Amino acid sequence: MSNRSPSYAEIEVVKNQYSDRDYLIKISIPEFTCVCPKTGQPDFATIDINYVPNVHIVELKSLKLYLQGFRSVGIFHENVTNKIIDDFRRACKPRNIDVVGRFNTRGGINTVVESRWP
């Protein structure tokens, strides 16, 4: 288990060719994995990122690699969901964004964490 979380600097952006209009980009990551910081066991989730871009859009391969960086990180569901939205905002500066983490059931408990900005 690692304490080093991925950094927003790992998320690459490209120029948004349609920055003159609002449009919604929906990204779903159904194979997200991190580690429970208490037990060291893997946590699995679907992470949905929905954003209205501004000047930049996210380059998807770099986003995939950034998210894969959580595989060995011990982090709570609430923290990882909020870290993803904070890092995405720093890298891309969208007009608005929401991130939803739907974590698989473990021990009879299902967790969904939703974070929005603004």
C-alpha positions in Angstrom: 0.0 0.0 0.0 1.3 3.4 -1.0 0.7 6.9 0.5 1.7 8.6 -2.7 -1.4 9.7 -4.6 -1.2 10.7 -8.3 -0.8 14.4 -9.0 -2.9 16.8 -11.1 0.3 17.4 -13.2 -0.1 13.9 -14.7 -3.4 14.9 -16.4 -2.7 16.4 -19.8 -5.1 18.8 -21.5 -5.6 19.9 -25.1 -7.2 23.0 -26.6 -11.0 22.9 -26.7 -12.0 23.7 -30.3 -15.5 24.6 -29.2 -14.9 26.8 -26.2 -17.5 29.3 -27.5 -20.3 27.0 -26.4 -21.3 24.9 -23.4 -21.4 21.1 -24.0 -21.2 18.2 -21.6 -18.5 15.6 -21.6 -19.3 12.4 -19.7 -16.5 10.0 -18.8 -17.0 6.7 -17.1 -14.2 4.6 -15.6 -15.8 1.2 -14.6 -12.5 -0.4 -13.4 -11.3 2.1 -10.8 -9.3 0.5 -8.0 -7.7 1.9 -4.8 -6.9 0.4 -1.4 -8.8 0.6 1.9 -6.4 2.5 4.3 -7.6 0.5 7.3 -7.6 -3.1 5.9 -5.2 -2.9 2.9 -7.9 -4.7 0.8 -8.7 -3.4 -2.7 -11.7 -1.2 -3.2 -13.4 -1.3 -6.6 -15.6 1.5 -8.1 -17.0 3.1 -11.1 -16.0 6.7 -11.3 -18.1 9.0 -13.5 -16.7 12.4 -14.4 -19.1 14.9 -16.1 -17.8 18.3 -17.0 -18.5 21.3 -19.2 -15.1 22.3 -20.6 -13.8 25.8 -20.9 -10.5 26.5 -22.7 -9.2 22.9 -22.4 -10.4 19.3 -22.6 -8.7 16.4 -20.9 -6.6 14.0 -22.9 -8.1 10.6 -22.0 -5.0 8.4 -22.0 -3.3 10.7 -19.4 -6.6 10.6 -17.3 -6.6 6.8 -17.5 -2.9 6.6 -16.3 -3.6 9.2 -13.6 -6.6 7.1 -12.3 -4.6 3.9 -12.5 -2.1 5.5 -10.1 -4.6 5.0 -7.3 -4.3 1.2 -7.5 -1.9 0.9 -4.6 -2.9 4.1 -2.7 -4.6 3.7 0.7 -7.4 6.3 0.6 -11.0 6.6 1.8 -13.8 6.7 -0.7 -14.7 10.3 0.2 -11.1 11.4 -0.1 -10.4 9.8 -3.5 -13.6 11.2 -5.0 -12.7 14.7 -3.8 -9.1 14.4 -4.8 -10.1 13.5 -8.3 -12.4 16.5 -8.7 -9.7 18.8 -7.2 -7.0 17.5 -9.5 -9.2 17.5 -12.6 -10.1 21.2 -11.8 -6.5 22.2 -11.4 -5.5 20.5 -14.7 -8.4 21.4 -16.9 -10.2 24.4 -15.3 -13.7 23.3 -16.5 -16.8 25.6 -16.3 -18.3 23.0 -14.0 -17.8 19.4 -13.0 -19.2 16.6 -11.0 -17.5 13.4 -10.0 -19.4 10.4 -8.7 -17.7 7.4 -7.1 -19.9 4.3 -7.0 -17.9 1.9 -4.8 -18.7 -1.8 -4.9 -20.4 -3.4 -1.9 -18.1 -4.7 0.8 -19.2 -6.0 4.2 -22.8 -5.3 3.3 -22.2 -1.5 2.8 -22.5 0.2 -0.5 -21.0 3.7 -0.9 -21.7 6.4 -3.4 -19.8 9.7 -3.2 -20.8 12.7 -5.2 -18.7 15.9 -5.5 -19.7 19.0 -7.5 -18.1 22.3 -8.5 -19.3 25.0 -8.5 
